[in-house]
């Protein structure tokens, strides 16, 4: 495998018997997931998706990506939460650090920019300015089709498309990813003949990156999505069958729950590469929505190193001892740069001449694990061979599988998110959406009391 789990820094935090003690419960949780005997098992279509997806649709995604590449300088991807974070994470992970801001004449593929993931008017204003008079297309992604943020953004960018290209040609630049049958967007597809893709019923937002939700933006940006799916398919074979002793995703689920039960209630996902920042944003939704309910669950947070060692590092070293850390470590970063020889030592780093930045980064990683474990923070490491599409496919599956097992292990339904829906309903009521009058009334009564 290209992904491996390393628990060696847990020696002072977990006794050898603890893994054996949790093993029967862990295997039960795994069986619930793999055999579909757990609660809400109809929502685990992502589990077999890498090997069992709609091949005709997959080809249409590739064709749509080619079309966008040929007629657009910018692809605006509209979506929020699970309809946004996976694609953003994958694009950052797979492209160079400045892919979003590379000028058109220096790029082979369209600039992919995300919208509809906040309610900021300034953001949309600035994005419209950035697009300027360049050709663009829109991929609007929403399973429900009723989420406020993407709905507003879609209205704005559809209007821009119509103004620029006219009603008929605008339709050819709109790609819709939504539910197979339900929702406002599906109706718009039927009415306007937009090219459209399906978010399968059994796949919730946070598990959707390998379905059209993630695949179209990823393919449009020039990534080989066959390679991505192959990594995930091999991971499916591996993680759904291998026993605990060989299975890093199960080990991850086991150790983070052993630690959670000792009071390490907050997990920080960390990296040493800036373009992994959104890996953590994606993982925070995956873990937070999967496990944070019934008044329990590990609180997922993130830090980006070495940057945050100069800010959050103080808290991690000496603050409350309820933290555990999981480092996602890239074994072979795509590039490296030498520390230059200058012939003087005014900056005091002559001793690093002849070394590379990746070497220094590696030493930072080793030093932090030593310091933080000495400071009472247990550390786990997820090693990833490289930043290829294949490795990312495996890494996505590793976390999806590990976190879902973890939820069952902790007696939690991994696949609902009633808390997210609460906020959406309240916002509809406060904004005066038709059909939410009773809730609005109830909120007003509660506020007056
Ligand atoms: O997991 C969730 O339910 C949310 O994060 C959703 O993915 C997000 O709210 C977007 O929902 P939709 O795709 O229906 O617009």
Boltz pocket constraint, residues with backbone or C-beta under 6 A from the ligand:
constraints:
  - pocket:
      binder: B
      contacts: [[A, 80], [A, 81], [A, 82], [A, 83], [A, 141], [A, 142], [A, 143], [A, 144], [A, 145], [A, 146], [A, 147], [A, 150], [A, 204], [A, 205], [A, 206], [A, 289], [A, 417], [A, 420]]
      max_distance: 6.0
